[in-house]
Amino acid sequence: MVARPNETARPAAETGRKSPTASFEPGPASARSVEPTPPTLRQKDVWGVAPLHPWVSREEQSRALKAVLERVAELARHGKKALVQVDLDLTALMPVERTVAALKSVGRKLGVPELENARSLPMLPGYTTGAFDTFLRETGLREKYPHLEWGETGSSERAGTRYSRTSLYSQFREAYWYGGGSRETGYVGLETDAATPGLADFVRRVREAGGEVVFNSGRGEQAETGTLEALRRAGIDSPHLLIGARPGMDGGQVKALRQAQLSELGRTVAVIDDRKRNREDLSAEAPDALFIAVAVPGFTAESATREADWRISTFEW
C-alpha cells in the first residue's frame, strides 16, 4: 500500500518489499546514453520508500553534496562567505499536489484517463518542457493519443517562445501555476509544495560551515508568501529568498541579473538547479562554481540531467 502524505511511509527493508531499481547503471558522463528508458519510478518514491531518482546514484549524490560543503568550509577558513544558490521548483521543492491537480484538470478536460488518475502514473511530469518531454517519451502517451495537440515540449523554452494555448502542455502548465485561474489571478497552492528530502539539514550544514543557501527563483513576486510558507514548514529558519520575474526574460536570465547583488553578500561556490539552461545562464557570472543538476524523486527530469558531471536527487547524504 502506498503511503500518502498523512500516513507514515516505512523503509522498504521493514515492509519486505524491494525498492524500484533503475534500468541502467550510472557511469562516466561520456558513457551514459540519453535514450529514453522504460518507466521505473513509482509514485511511492515521492512518499519516501525509495528516495532517489533512478538517474542519480547515492555515490554521485554524496560526492556532489560533500564537494559543496568542502568549498563552503574552504572559503570560511579564509574569512570569506560562501553562497550556494538553489532553485525552487523541482529542486528545493517537490510540487506534488499542484502537479497532480493540474494533470487531473487537463486529463478530465481532454479525455486522458491516465492523467485524470494522476496518482496511478509511474511518475509525475516535471513542468518544464524538457521534463515533460521525458514524461511523454517514457509513458508513450503521445503515441497512444495521437489526435491530441500535446505541444512542442522539445522547444528551448526561452522567454518570448510562443506556445499554442490550446495544447495539452500549455493547459497543464497554466493549471500548474494558477489552478483554475490565470497569470492575472495569481499563483495557487505554492504552500503545499513538499521540501525535497534533506533540504533543511543541507541548509543547516552549509550555515554551520560558514556559508549561506540562497533560494534564487524566477517565480513572480506574488509567489513570495506561498514560497516562504513552504520553506518554513520544511524547517528552514529565516530562508534567504530572492524572487521575482521580469517581462521578456526567462528564469535563468533573471537569476543572472541578481549576481551583482549576490556578490555583495559572498562568493557563489555552487549552483543547484534542475534546468541546464539556467545553469548555463549563471556559468558566466560564477565561472568557478560547481553546477549541479537535479532529478527529484517521483518526477521526470530533462534528459540533459543524465549527462551532467554533477547531479543529485535529494539533499541527503
ZIFEN-V556970 format. One record per pair of residues at least 24 apart in sequence whose C-alpha atoms are under 10 Angstrom apart, sorted by sequence separation. I is the first residue (numbers start at 1). J is the second residue. D is the distance in Angstrom with one decimal. If there is no record, write none. Layout:
i = <I,I>
j = <J,J>
d = <D,D>
//
This chain:
i = <20,100,129,130,215,216,217,218,219,220,221,251,252,253,254,255,256,257,258,19,20,99,100,102,114,128,129,130,214,215,216,217,218,219,220,221,252,253,256,257,260,19,99,115,128,129,130,213,214,215,216,217,218,219,220,251,252,255,256,259,275,276,99,114,129,130,212,213,214,215,216,217,218,219,250,251,252,253,254,255,256,258,259,274,275,276,277,26,96,99,129,212,213,214,215,216,217,218,250,252,253,254,256,257,274,276,20,21,25,26,95,96,112,128,252,253,256,275,276,19,20,22,24,25,26,27,96,251,252,255,256,274,275,18,19,21,22,23,24,25,26,95,200,204,218,219,220,274,17,18,19,20,21,22,23,25,94,95,112,187,191,199,200,203,204,218,219,276,20,21,22,26,27,112,187,190,191,193,200,201,203,204,218,15,20,22,26,111,186,189,190,191,192,193,200,201,202,203,217,218,9,22,187,188,190,191,192,195,199,200,201,216,217,218,219,12,13,90,112,133,186,187,190,191,193,194,195,198,199,200,203,216,218,10,11,12,89,90,111,132,183,186,187,189,190,191,192,193,194,195,197,199,200,217,218,274,9,10,11,12,89,90,110,188,189,190,191,192,193,195,196,216,217,272,273,274,4,8,9,10,11,89,110,187,190,191,194,195,200,216,272,273,274,2,3,4,7,8,9,11,129,190,191,193,194,195,216,272,2,3,5,6,90,128,129,132,189,191,192,193,195,2,3,4,5,127,177,191,216,1,2,3,4,5,127,2,3,4,129,2,3,127,128,2,3,127,177,216,2,126,127,46,214,47,127,46,127,43,212,212,214,211,212,213,216,211,212,216,217,110,211,213,214,215,216,110,211,213,109,107,106,109,106,106,103,106,107,103,105,106,105,106,103,104,102,103,106,102,103,105,101,102,104,105,102,103,99,102,103,99,101,102,105,43,44,101,102,105,43,99,100,102,42,43,45,46,98,99,102,42,43,44,45,46,98,99,101,102,42,43,44,97,98,101,41,42,43,98,99,41,42,43,95,98,39,40,41,42,39,40,41,38,39,159,160,161,101,159,160,159,160,161,98,158,159,160,98,158,159,97,98,158,159,97,98,157,158,159,95,97,98,99,158,159,95,97,98,158,39,95,96,97,37,93,95,96,97,36,39,40,94,95,96,35,36,38,39,93,94,95,197,36,37,38,39,93,94,95,196,197,36,37,38,39,89,92,93,94,95,196,35,36,37,38,92,93,94,36,90,92,93,94,89,91,92,93,88,90,91,92,89,90,92,93,88,89,92,88,91,92,202,203,202,201,202,199,200,201,202,197,198,199,200,201,196,197,198,199,196,197,198,84,158,195,196,197,198,157,195,196,156,84,83,92,82,83,82,81,82,83,84,85,86,87,88,81,82,83,84,85,86,87,88,89,81,82,83,84,85,86,87,88,89,80,81,82,83,84,85,86,87,88,89,79,80,81,82,83,84,85,86,87,88,77,84,85,69,72,73,76,77,72,73,75,76,93,71,72,73,74,75,76,69,70,72,73,74,75,65,69,72,73,93,68,69,71,72,73,89,93,69,70,72,88,92,69,71,72,69,93,69,88,131,131,51,52,130,51,128,129,130,128,46,126,154,48,46,47,46,88,87,85,86,88,85,85,138,87,131,135,136,87,134,135,134,135,132,133,134,135,87,131,132,133,134,126,131,132,133,134,85,126,130,131,132,133,130,131,126,127,128,129,130,131,124,125,126,127,128,129,130,131,123,124,125,126,127,128,130,131,123,124,125,126,130,122,123,124,125,126,85,121,122,123,124,125,122,83,83,92,82,91,92,81,83,84,91,92,81,82,83,84,85,90,91,81,82,83,84,85,86,87,88,89,90,91,80,81,82,83,84,85,86,87,88,89,90,80,81,82,83,84,85,86,87,88,80,81,82,83,84,85,86,87,81,82,83,84,85,86,87,5,75,87,75,75,72,72,71,72,71,72,70,71,69,99,68,69,67,68,91,92,94,96,67,68,91,93,94,96,68,85,90,91,92,94,95,65,84,90,91,94,64,83,84,85,86,90,87,89,90,90,90,90,71,71,68,91,68,91,92,67,68,90,91,92,68,91,64,64,65,64,64,61,61,56,56,55,56,55,56,53,54,55,56,53,54,55,52,53,54,67,52,53,54,51,52,53,55,64,65,51,52,53,55,64,65,50,51,53,63,64,65,50,53,55,63,64,48,56,60,61,62,63,65,46,47,48,55,56,60,61,62,65,45,46,47,55,60,61,64,65,66,45,46,54,55,60,61,62,65,44,45,46,59,60,61,62,64,43,44,45,56,57,58,61,62,63,42,43,56,57,58,61,62,41,42,43,55,56,57,58,61,41,42,55,56,40,41,55,56,58,59,41,53,54,58,52,53,39,52,53,51,52,51,52,52,51,36,34,35,34,33,34,34,35,34,33,34,32,33,32,31,32,29,30,29,30,27,28,29,30,26,27,28,29,26,28,29>
j = <44,124,153,154,239,240,241,242,243,244,245,275,276,277,278,279,280,281,282,44,45,124,125,127,139,153,154,155,239,240,241,242,243,244,245,246,277,278,281,282,285,45,125,141,154,155,156,239,240,241,242,243,244,245,246,277,278,281,282,285,301,302,126,141,156,157,239,240,241,242,243,244,245,246,277,278,279,280,281,282,283,285,286,301,302,303,304,54,124,127,157,240,241,242,243,244,245,246,278,280,281,282,284,285,302,304,49,50,54,55,124,125,141,157,281,282,285,304,305,49,50,52,54,55,56,57,126,281,282,285,286,304,305,49,50,52,53,54,55,56,57,126,231,235,249,250,251,305,49,50,51,52,53,54,55,57,126,127,144,219,223,231,232,235,236,250,251,308,53,54,55,59,60,145,220,223,224,226,233,234,236,237,251,49,54,56,60,145,220,223,224,225,226,227,234,235,236,237,251,252,44,57,222,223,225,226,227,230,234,235,236,251,252,253,254,48,49,126,148,169,222,223,226,227,229,230,231,234,235,236,239,252,254,47,48,49,126,127,148,169,220,223,224,226,227,228,229,230,231,232,234,236,237,254,255,311,47,48,49,50,127,128,148,226,227,228,229,230,231,233,234,254,255,310,311,312,43,47,48,49,50,128,149,226,229,230,233,234,239,255,311,312,313,42,43,44,47,48,49,51,169,230,231,233,234,235,256,312,43,44,46,47,131,169,170,173,230,232,233,234,236,44,45,46,47,169,219,233,258,44,45,46,47,48,170,46,47,48,173,47,48,172,173,48,49,173,223,262,49,173,174,94,262,96,176,96,177,96,265,266,268,266,267,268,271,267,268,272,273,167,268,270,271,272,273,168,269,271,168,168,168,171,169,170,168,171,172,169,171,172,172,173,171,172,171,172,175,172,173,175,172,173,175,176,174,175,172,175,176,173,175,176,179,118,119,176,177,180,119,175,176,178,119,120,122,123,175,176,179,120,121,122,123,124,176,177,179,180,121,122,123,176,177,180,121,122,123,178,179,122,123,124,176,179,121,122,123,124,122,123,124,122,123,246,247,248,189,247,248,248,249,250,188,248,249,250,189,249,250,189,190,250,251,190,191,250,251,252,189,191,192,193,252,253,190,192,193,253,135,191,192,193,134,190,192,193,194,134,137,138,192,193,194,134,135,137,138,192,193,194,296,136,137,138,139,193,194,195,296,297,137,138,139,140,190,193,194,195,196,297,137,138,139,140,194,195,196,139,193,195,196,197,193,195,196,197,193,195,196,197,195,196,198,199,195,196,199,196,199,200,314,315,315,315,316,314,315,316,317,313,314,315,316,317,313,314,315,316,314,315,316,203,277,314,315,316,317,277,315,316,277,206,206,215,206,207,207,207,209,210,211,212,213,214,215,209,210,211,212,213,214,215,216,217,210,211,212,213,214,215,216,217,218,210,211,212,213,214,215,216,217,218,219,210,211,212,213,214,215,216,217,218,219,209,216,217,202,205,206,209,210,206,207,209,210,227,206,207,208,209,210,211,205,206,208,209,210,211,202,206,209,210,230,206,207,209,210,211,227,231,208,209,211,227,231,209,211,212,210,234,211,231,274,275,196,197,275,197,274,275,276,275,194,274,302,197,196,197,197,241,241,240,241,243,241,242,300,251,295,299,300,252,299,300,300,301,299,300,301,302,255,299,300,301,302,295,300,301,302,303,255,296,300,301,302,303,301,302,298,299,300,301,302,303,297,298,299,300,301,302,303,304,297,298,299,300,301,302,304,305,298,299,300,301,305,298,299,300,301,302,262,298,299,300,301,302,300,262,263,272,263,272,273,263,265,266,273,274,264,265,266,267,268,273,274,265,266,267,268,269,270,271,272,273,274,275,265,266,267,268,269,270,271,272,273,274,275,266,267,268,269,270,271,272,273,274,267,268,269,270,271,272,273,274,269,270,271,272,273,274,275,194,266,278,267,269,267,268,268,269,269,270,269,270,269,299,269,270,269,270,293,294,296,298,270,271,294,296,297,299,272,289,294,295,296,298,299,270,289,295,296,299,270,289,290,291,292,296,294,296,297,299,300,301,289,290,289,312,290,313,314,290,291,313,314,315,292,315,290,291,292,292,293,292,294,293,294,294,295,295,296,294,295,296,297,295,296,297,295,296,297,310,296,297,298,296,297,298,300,309,310,297,298,299,301,310,311,297,298,300,310,311,312,298,301,303,311,312,297,305,309,310,311,312,314,296,297,298,305,306,310,311,312,315,296,297,298,306,311,312,315,316,317,297,298,306,307,312,313,314,317,297,298,299,312,313,314,315,317,297,298,299,310,311,312,315,316,317,297,298,311,312,313,316,317,297,298,299,311,312,313,314,317,298,299,312,313,298,299,313,314,316,317,300,312,313,317,312,313,300,313,314,313,314,314,315,316,316,303,302,303,303,303,304,305,306,306,306,307,306,307,307,307,308,306,307,307,308,306,307,308,309,306,307,308,309,307,309,310>
d = <9.4,7.7,4.6,6.1,7.6,8.6,7.7,8.5,5.9,4.2,6.9,9.9,9.5,9.4,9.5,9.8,9.7,9.8,9.9,9.3,8.5,7.3,9.3,10.0,9.7,8.2,6.1,7.9,7.6,6.1,6.3,6.1,6.0,5.5,4.6,9.8,6.8,7.5,6.3,9.1,8.6,8.7,7.6,9.5,9.8,6.8,8.4,8.0,5.1,4.8,5.0,5.0,5.8,5.9,8.0,9.2,4.2,8.1,5.4,6.6,8.7,8.3,8.1,8.5,7.8,8.7,9.5,6.9,6.0,6.1,6.4,7.1,5.4,9.6,9.8,7.0,7.4,9.8,9.3,7.3,8.8,9.6,8.1,7.5,7.4,9.7,9.9,8.8,8.0,7.8,6.7,8.1,8.9,7.2,8.1,9.3,8.4,8.5,8.9,8.1,6.3,9.8,8.7,9.0,7.9,6.8,9.2,9.0,8.9,7.0,9.8,9.8,8.9,8.0,5.6,8.0,6.8,8.4,7.5,7.0,7.0,9.8,8.0,8.5,7.2,9.5,9.7,9.3,7.1,10.0,9.3,9.6,8.1,9.4,5.5,9.9,8.2,7.5,8.1,9.4,6.8,8.8,8.5,9.9,9.4,9.9,9.7,7.6,9.6,9.0,9.1,9.9,9.4,4.6,9.0,8.6,9.4,9.4,9.8,9.4,9.4,9.2,9.2,9.8,8.1,7.4,7.6,8.7,9.8,6.8,7.2,9.9,9.6,8.1,8.7,7.3,9.9,9.0,9.9,9.9,7.3,9.1,4.3,9.7,8.5,9.1,8.8,9.6,9.2,9.7,9.2,8.1,8.2,8.3,6.5,8.7,9.8,9.2,7.0,7.2,8.7,9.4,7.1,8.7,8.6,4.4,9.1,7.3,7.8,5.8,8.5,9.4,8.6,8.7,9.8,9.4,9.4,7.0,9.5,9.6,6.9,6.3,4.9,6.0,9.3,6.9,7.0,9.5,8.8,5.4,8.9,9.6,6.4,9.5,7.7,5.9,8.9,8.5,9.5,8.0,9.8,8.1,9.9,7.3,5.9,7.8,8.7,6.0,8.5,9.7,9.4,8.3,8.7,8.3,6.8,9.1,6.5,8.0,5.4,7.4,8.7,9.3,8.1,8.4,9.5,9.1,5.6,6.5,8.7,8.5,8.9,9.3,6.9,9.5,9.4,9.4,9.8,8.7,6.3,6.6,7.8,9.6,9.9,8.6,8.3,4.7,8.8,5.8,9.9,6.5,8.6,9.8,9.7,9.7,9.5,8.4,9.1,9.2,6.4,9.7,8.3,7.1,8.4,9.7,7.5,9.2,9.7,8.8,7.9,6.9,9.3,9.9,9.9,9.5,9.9,10.0,9.9,9.7,9.5,9.5,9.9,5.7,9.8,9.2,6.8,8.7,9.7,8.7,8.6,9.0,9.4,9.3,6.5,9.8,9.9,9.9,6.2,9.8,9.5,7.8,8.4,8.1,8.3,9.9,8.5,6.4,9.8,9.9,8.9,9.9,9.9,8.5,8.9,10.0,7.6,8.0,9.4,10.0,9.3,8.7,9.6,8.4,10.0,9.7,9.4,9.3,9.5,9.7,9.9,10.0,9.6,9.6,9.6,9.6,9.5,7.8,9.6,9.9,9.6,8.8,6.9,9.9,8.9,9.8,9.6,6.7,9.0,9.8,8.9,6.1,7.8,9.8,9.3,9.2,8.4,6.4,8.1,5.6,9.3,7.5,9.4,7.6,9.7,9.6,8.2,8.2,8.4,4.9,8.2,9.0,7.8,5.1,8.8,9.5,9.6,7.5,8.6,8.5,6.8,8.4,8.6,9.2,9.6,7.3,9.9,9.1,8.1,5.8,6.9,8.7,7.0,9.3,8.8,9.4,5.6,9.1,7.8,8.8,7.5,6.1,9.3,9.3,7.7,9.8,9.3,4.7,5.8,9.3,9.9,5.8,5.6,7.6,8.9,7.9,9.6,7.0,5.7,8.9,6.3,8.1,9.1,10.0,7.5,9.9,9.3,9.8,9.8,8.5,6.2,5.6,7.8,9.9,8.2,9.2,5.1,8.4,6.4,7.9,4.8,7.9,7.7,6.0,8.4,9.2,9.8,8.2,8.9,9.8,9.0,10.0,7.6,9.8,9.2,9.0,7.7,6.6,7.6,9.5,8.9,9.4,8.1,6.9,9.3,9.6,7.3,6.5,8.7,7.3,9.4,9.2,9.2,4.6,7.2,9.9,9.5,9.0,5.6,9.7,5.6,6.4,9.2,10.0,8.5,5.8,6.7,5.9,5.1,8.7,7.2,9.1,6.6,6.4,7.9,9.8,9.8,9.6,5.6,6.0,9.6,8.3,9.7,6.3,9.8,9.7,8.7,4.5,5.9,10.0,9.9,6.0,5.3,9.3,8.7,8.8,5.4,9.0,9.8,9.6,7.0,8.7,9.8,8.3,9.5,8.7,9.3,9.8,6.7,9.7,9.5,9.6,9.8,9.3,6.2,7.9,7.5,7.6,8.6,8.0,9.1,8.9,6.5,5.4,9.8,9.9,8.4,5.5,4.5,7.6,5.8,6.0,4.7,9.2,8.8,9.5,7.0,6.5,8.1,9.0,9.9,9.1,8.5,8.1,8.7,8.2,8.7,9.6,9.4,9.9,9.2,9.4,7.6,8.6,6.9,8.6,6.7,9.8,7.1,5.7,6.3,6.0,6.1,5.8,7.4,8.4,6.5,4.6,5.1,4.7,4.9,4.8,5.5,6.1,9.6,8.3,5.4,6.4,5.8,6.0,5.9,5.9,5.7,8.7,9.1,9.0,8.5,7.6,8.7,6.7,8.4,6.0,8.1,8.5,8.6,9.4,9.5,9.4,9.2,9.8,8.4,7.1,8.7,6.9,9.8,9.3,5.4,9.2,9.9,8.9,9.0,8.9,8.1,7.3,7.6,9.6,9.6,5.2,9.2,8.4,8.5,6.3,6.3,6.4,8.1,8.4,9.7,9.4,6.6,7.6,10.0,8.2,9.7,8.5,5.7,8.6,8.7,7.0,9.4,8.7,9.4,9.5,8.8,9.6,9.3,9.1,9.7,9.6,8.4,7.9,9.4,10.0,9.7,8.3,9.5,9.7,9.7,8.3,9.2,10.0,9.5,9.8,10.0,9.9,9.6,10.0,9.9,9.9,9.0,9.9,9.4,8.5,9.6,10.0,9.9,5.8,6.3,8.1,9.5,8.8,6.6,9.1,9.6,8.2,7.1,8.8,6.2,9.3,5.4,7.7,7.5,6.8,9.6,9.2,8.9,4.2,7.7,8.7,6.9,4.2,9.3,9.3,9.7,9.5,4.3,7.4,9.4,8.6,5.7,9.0,8.4,7.9,6.9,9.7,8.9,6.1,5.4,5.4,9.1,7.9,8.5,9.8,5.4,4.7,5.1,6.1,9.9,8.3,5.5,6.3,7.7,8.3,9.5,9.9,9.3,6.6,9.8,10.0,9.9,8.2,8.9,8.8,9.8,7.4,8.7,9.9,7.9,9.6,6.1,9.6,9.9,8.5,5.9,8.6,7.1,8.2,5.9,7.3,5.4,5.6,5.8,8.3,8.4,8.1,9.5,8.9,6.4,9.4,9.7,4.7,5.0,4.5,6.0,6.3,6.0,6.3,8.0,8.2,9.2,7.0,6.3,5.8,6.0,4.9,4.7,4.9,5.1,9.0,7.8,8.7,6.2,7.1,6.0,6.2,6.2,7.5,9.7,8.8,8.8,7.7,8.3,9.5,9.2,9.6,9.7,9.3,8.5,9.0,9.4,9.1,9.7,6.9,6.4,9.0,9.8,8.4,9.3,9.7,7.1,9.5,9.7,6.4,8.8,9.4,7.3,8.6,9.2,9.4,6.1,8.8,8.4,8.8,10.0,9.9,7.6,7.5,8.8,8.8,9.4,9.8,9.0,7.3,6.5,8.4,9.8,9.8,9.3,9.7,9.6,6.1,9.7,9.8,9.1,8.0,9.4,8.5,9.1,9.2,9.2,9.3,7.5,8.2,8.5,8.4,10.0,9.6,8.1,8.6,9.6,9.4,8.6,9.6,9.3,7.5,9.9,9.7,9.7,9.9,8.7,9.5,7.4,7.3,9.3,9.3,8.7,9.6,9.6,6.1,9.7,9.7,8.4,6.1,8.3,9.8,7.2,4.6,9.6,8.8,5.4,6.9,9.8,9.3,9.4,6.1,8.4,7.9,9.1,6.0,9.1,8.2,8.6,8.6,8.3,6.7,8.0,9.3,9.3,9.7,9.1,7.1,8.6,9.1,9.1,8.0,9.6,9.2,9.7,8.7,9.1,9.5,7.9,8.0,7.3,6.3,8.1,7.3,9.6,5.7,8.5,6.1,6.7,4.6,9.7,8.2,8.2,5.8,4.8,9.8,9.6,7.0,7.0,9.8,7.3,9.3,5.3,8.2,9.6,9.5,7.7,8.7,9.6,8.8,7.5,9.1,9.6,9.0,8.4,8.0,7.7,8.8,9.1,5.7,6.8,8.1,8.8,8.0,5.2,8.0,6.5,8.6,8.9,6.1,8.4,9.6,7.2,6.3,9.2,8.9,6.1,10.0,8.1,8.2,9.3,9.0,8.9,8.7,8.6,8.8,7.7,8.4,5.8,9.7,5.5,8.5,8.0,6.7,7.5,10.0,9.5,9.1,8.2,9.8,8.3,6.0,9.4,7.5,9.0,9.9,6.7,7.7,7.4,7.1,7.9,6.7,8.9,9.9,7.6,7.4,5.1,9.7,9.8,8.5,6.6,9.3,8.4,9.6,9.5,6.1,9.8,7.9,9.4>
//
